[in-house]
Amino acid sequence: MKQRYLEVTYRKGKPLAAYLYLPREVGATSARTEDGGPGLRVDYDANGKPIGLEITAPSAVTIADVNAVLARIGVPELAAEDWAPLRAA
C-alpha cells in the first residue's frame, strides 16, 4: 500500500473506532503494538516499521493528538482533510 488512509467504524451512527493505515509493504501485518497515549495505539510490522495507528476513542482524540504520535514515530502529519471522516462523525 502506497498511501495512507483513515477507516472509521460506526455503531448506531457514532464512531466506535478508527484506524489510520500507513504506507506498508504488501502483506505486512502487525507484529507489535505500542501505547500511543490515551485512545491511541501504534502497530509495527516485524521489522519495526509503523504500519498503522489505532484510534480506540475517536470522540476523545484530536488531530493534534494523532499528529503528535505521528511526529514521534517519524511519519508526516495529517492534514485537516485527512481528518475529515472523523470530524463529520
N, C-alpha and C positions, 0 to 999 in steps of 0.2 A: 504494500500500500504506500503510495507516494505522498498523499495529502492527509492532513488530519481532519477529523470531523467530529461533531458532537451529536450523540444519540441520547434522547430523553425518553424515559419510560414513565407512563402516566397510570394512575389508578383513580378512578372516579373523577377524571378531569383535572387532577392535580399532579404535579411532577413528583414521582416517587423516588427516582434515582436518575443519574445521568452518567455517561461515560464519554470521555474525550479520547478518541483514538488518535494516537500519534503515529507518524510515519514509521514503518517497520518492514522488515524482510517478509516475504511471502512465507506463511506457515509459522511465523514466530508466535509463541504463546507465553503466557505469564509463568515465570519460574519463581518469582519472589515478589512480595508486596510489602510496601513500607508506609508507615503513617505519614500523611502529608499535612496533618493539622486537623482541626475539627471539621468533620464531614468530608474529608479528602483522603484518598489512598492512591499511592503510585505503584503501578505494575511495571516490573522489569523482566526482560527476557533472560535466557540462560547466560548471555554474555554481559549482563548488567546494563543493557541499554533500556531507557524508559520507553515503554510501548503504549502506555495509557494512564489516564487519570480517572479514578472512580470518584464520583461526586455522590456521596451517600445521603447528604442532607441538602438537596438543591434549593430549598426555600431559605436556608440559613447561610449558604455560601455565596460570596460575591465574586465578580470578575477580578477584583483586586486580590482576593484570597487565592484564586486559581493562578493568576499571573505571578504572585509571589512564589508559589510552588514551582511553576514553570521556570522562572528565573533561577531558582535554587538548583534545578536539575539540568540547566543549560539548554532549555527549549525556548524558542521565541514566544513572546507573549501573545495572548488572544486580542484581536481587535473587537470593538463593540459589536460588529455584525456577526462575529463568530459566536457571541454570547446570546444573540437574539432568540434562539429557540427557548432558552430558559427565561428570558425576560418576558416573553409572550405568555408564558405559563403563569 
